[in-house]
């Protein structure tokens, strides 16, 4: 049984707590929040113990789930790690890459696991790629959202685009060698719409767009390779995979030929692949993954180093926007 303490009972904190309360081998030992109204809401909603004493929560917990504002991540996680507690931290890992590097190094020296809440790794659409060797030459991403004042203390790059930066980095396992970016603040004091074009040493190019003032919502990632096209709809949790093969008798598992494409010696069999992946709530799955990593002593799926890498790239993009 893993005793987890939750820090922060806002919009995301409530969702986290709901999942943790329904998770096997987990006992929520308390909720910390500096706001008395939030603490009362946690007690009323779930009947949990609440405290204003952060050290009290640390003392009774085996691990902490940190869902406080980004500006507080470094301090909250540092105090937990200094006490030997594994931590789950909502993205971004910290407010700055400097804080993130210090936190990751501290955890590494103490052999304390950090998992960062890059929830899209657990999205059914992205999970559908497991076991599929993906070799894209071009990636196109659009993440558009309605206006919401929550999260506008940081640029849309840190608020929304960072999700897709993490996905791209996890697919490529390399950092871009060239970055072009532009963006503009429209209704807040930070960048609300941003576009980044990333070029990698492998010749992969990724074009990433994020907006939090859109009239429609969209979370789509499309990948184009020499013999494949993959479309992920992260809002719907769907994955469409189309490939081209020189031999109709050598199609991948769970594939179906749907026609031909090309001319002469370049003729290919066009097929659609149906990835086999289970349903599942992404937030529940990421918290369950954290539980399993702590109980088994294994490395989390989304490590502190992963979160830091995405944050470092986000900062580079924001710097490029500032130069334009």
N, C-alpha and C positions, 0 to 999 in steps of 0.2 A: 504494500500500500504506500503510495507516494503522497506525502503531505505537501500541498501546494498553497502558497500564499499569493494573493492577487493584489497588485498595486495599481490603483486607478480604477474608478467606477464611472467612467463616462460612457459614450455610445459603444465603443469597442469593448470596454471593460465589462459591460453588462453581457454582451454576446459571449465573451470569453468565459465569464462565470457560469452562464447557462450551460455551456458545453462541458465545462469541468465538473459541474454538479451531476452530470449525467454520464460520466466516464468511469468505467470499471478501473479498480486499483488506484483510484485517486480520491483523496479527501481534502476538501478546501478547508484549511484551518483558520482562515481569516482574510479580511479585505482591508487594505489601507487606502485612505484618501484624505487629503487635507481639508476637503470640503465637508462640513457636517451634514449638508443636505444630501450629498452623494452617499455618505455612510448610512444615513437613515434609509435611503432608497434601497441600498443593498440588503439591509436588515428586513425591510418590508417585502422586498421582492423574493428573497431566497432564504431568509431566516438565518443568515450567516453571522458569525462573530465579526465585528468591525473594530478598528483601532486607529487612533491618531499617532500612536507610537510605532514608528517604523522598525525600531530595534526589537520590539515585542514580536512583530510579525516574523522577522528573521529568525528569532530564537525558537519559534514553534514550527518552522517550515523546513522541509527537505529541499525545496526548490521554489523559485519565485517566478511569477508571470508578470512582466512589467508592461503595463498598458497606460502609462502616464504620458503627458506631452513630451515631444521629442527633446525639448530643451532640458528635461530632467533625466533622460535615459542614462547619461554618463554617471551622474551621482548615485542614482538608485541602483544601477547595476554594480557599480564599484563597491558600494557598501555590502551588497549581497555576496559578491565574489570574495571580498576580504573575509567574509564569514564562512567561506567554503561552499556556498550554495550555487548550484547550476541555475542559469537564468534563461527564460524565454523573453525576448525583447521585440516589441512591435517595430516594424520598419518605419523610418530608417534607423539603423542601429544606434546612431548618435546624431547630435546636431551638426557636428563637423567631423571631417575625416581625421583630424588630429586627435579628437576625443576617441574616435573609433579605434584608431591605431593603438592608443594607450590602453584602452579597455581590452582589446584582443590580446595584446602582449601580456597584460596582467593575468588574464584568464589562462593563457598558454603556460606561463611560468608556474601557475598554481594548479595546472591540469584540471581546470574547471570548464565544463562545456557551456557554450552559448549557442542558442538557436535564435535566428532572426525571423520575424514574421513576414517573410516574402510568400504570401499566401497563394500566389498564382502557381507556384511549384506544385501545389496540391490540387489545382484545378483539374477537373476530369479531362478537359481538352488537352492539357499539357501532359497529364499522366498517360494519355493514350500513346505518347511517343516512346514510352519505356520499351526497350527491346528493339526499337527501330533505329537503324543507323541513319542519321540525318546529316546530309552534307550540302547545305544550302550555299548558293553563290550570292543570293540577294534576299534580304529580309525586309518586309514592309510592315510597319506596326502603326495602328491608330488606336489611341485610348482617349475617348471623348466623354465628358461627364457634364451633367447639369451643374449650375452654380450651387455651391454649398460653402458657407463661411467657415466650416470646420476645416482646419488644415492650411488656411491661407497665411499663416505665419511663416511659411516657407514657399519657395517657388514651386510651380507645378512639376518641375523636374524632380524635386524631392518628394512631392506629394503623390504624383501619379506615374510619371514616366519611369521612376526608379523600379517599379514592378517589372517593366519590360526590359530595362537594362539588365536586371538580374536574370531574366529568362534567356536573353541573348548571350550573356556571359556564361551561363550554365551550358548552353548549347555549343559554344565555340571553344570554351576553356582557354581563351586568350583575350588580351586587352587590345583595343584599337590603337593603331599607329597614327591615325589621322582623324581629327574631329572638326566638323563644321557645324555651327549651330546658330540659330536665331530665335528670338522670342520677344514678347511684349507684355507689359502689364496693362490690363484693361480696366478692371474694376477693383483691384487690390493694389497694395504697395509692392508686391512681388510679381514675378513673371507668371501670367495666367495661361498663355499659349506658347508652346515651344516646339521647335523641330530640330532634330539632330541627325546628321549624316556621319556614320561611323565607318571607317575603312580599316580592315584588319590585314595583318601580314599574309594570311592565307588567301587574300584577294576578295574575301567576303565583304560585301557592303550592306549596311543596315540603315534604313531610313525610318526614324522614329518620331512620331508626332503625338503630342499630348495637349489636351485643352480641358479646362474646368469651367468653361463658359459656353458650352455647346448647346444647341437646341435639340440635340438627340444624343443618346448614349451609345457608345461603341467600344468594344474591347476585342480587337481583331489583330491577329498576327499571321502573316502569310510568308511562306518560304518557297523560293524557287531554286531548283538545282538543275543539273544537266539532264537528268532523267526523272525529275520528281517535282510535284507541286503539292504543298501542304497548306491547308487553311485551318487555322484554329479560331473558333469563336469562343472566347473566354467568358462571354456573358451567358451563352447557352450551354457551354461545356461540351462543344462538339469538335470533332476533328475529321476533316476530309482529306484523304490522301490519294493522289493520283500519280501513277508512275508509268514509265515506258520501258518495255523490255524487248530484246531482240528475239526472244524465244517464248512462244505462248505456253510451252510445257515447263517453263522454269519461273513461274510467278511466285512471289512470296506467299507465306501462309495467310489465310483469310482474305485472299484476293480474288477478283473476278474480272475477266477480260471484258472490256466494254467497246472495243473498236480498234482501229488502226490509225496511225499518224505517221507522216513522213512520205518520202518518195524514193523509189529504187532501193539502193543499198542502205539508205537511211530509214527504211521502213521500220516502225516499232509497233509492238502490241501495246495499246493503251489499256491500263487496268486501274481499278479502284480497290483500295485496300480498306478493310473495316477493322480498325484496331479494337482489340478486346480489352475493355477496361471497366471496372466496377463503378457503380454510382457511389457518391459519398460527398458529404459537406466538407468543403475545403478547409474551413476553420477548425472543424472537429478533427479532421485528419492531421492538420499540422500540430495541434495540441496533443493529440494521441501519439504522434511521432516523437514529440518532446518527451512525453511520459516514458515511452519505450526506450529512448536513448538513455535517459537518466537511470531507469531501473536496470538496464542491461549493461551500462557502462560503455556504450558505443558512441560514435560520433554522430551528432545530429545531421539530418539531411541538408539543412540550410545552416551552415556554420557561421560563427562570428566573422571568419575570414571572408566568407561569401558576402555577408552583409556589408563588410568594409569595402570590398571591391566594388560593389554597386554604388556605394556612397561616394567613393573616390571618383568614379566615372561621372556621377551626377554633378559633383563639384567642378570637374573639368568642363562639362557642358555649360554650366552656369557661368563659368569664367569666360568661355568663348562667346556666350550671349552678351556678356558685359563688354566685350571687345568690339562687337559689331555695331 
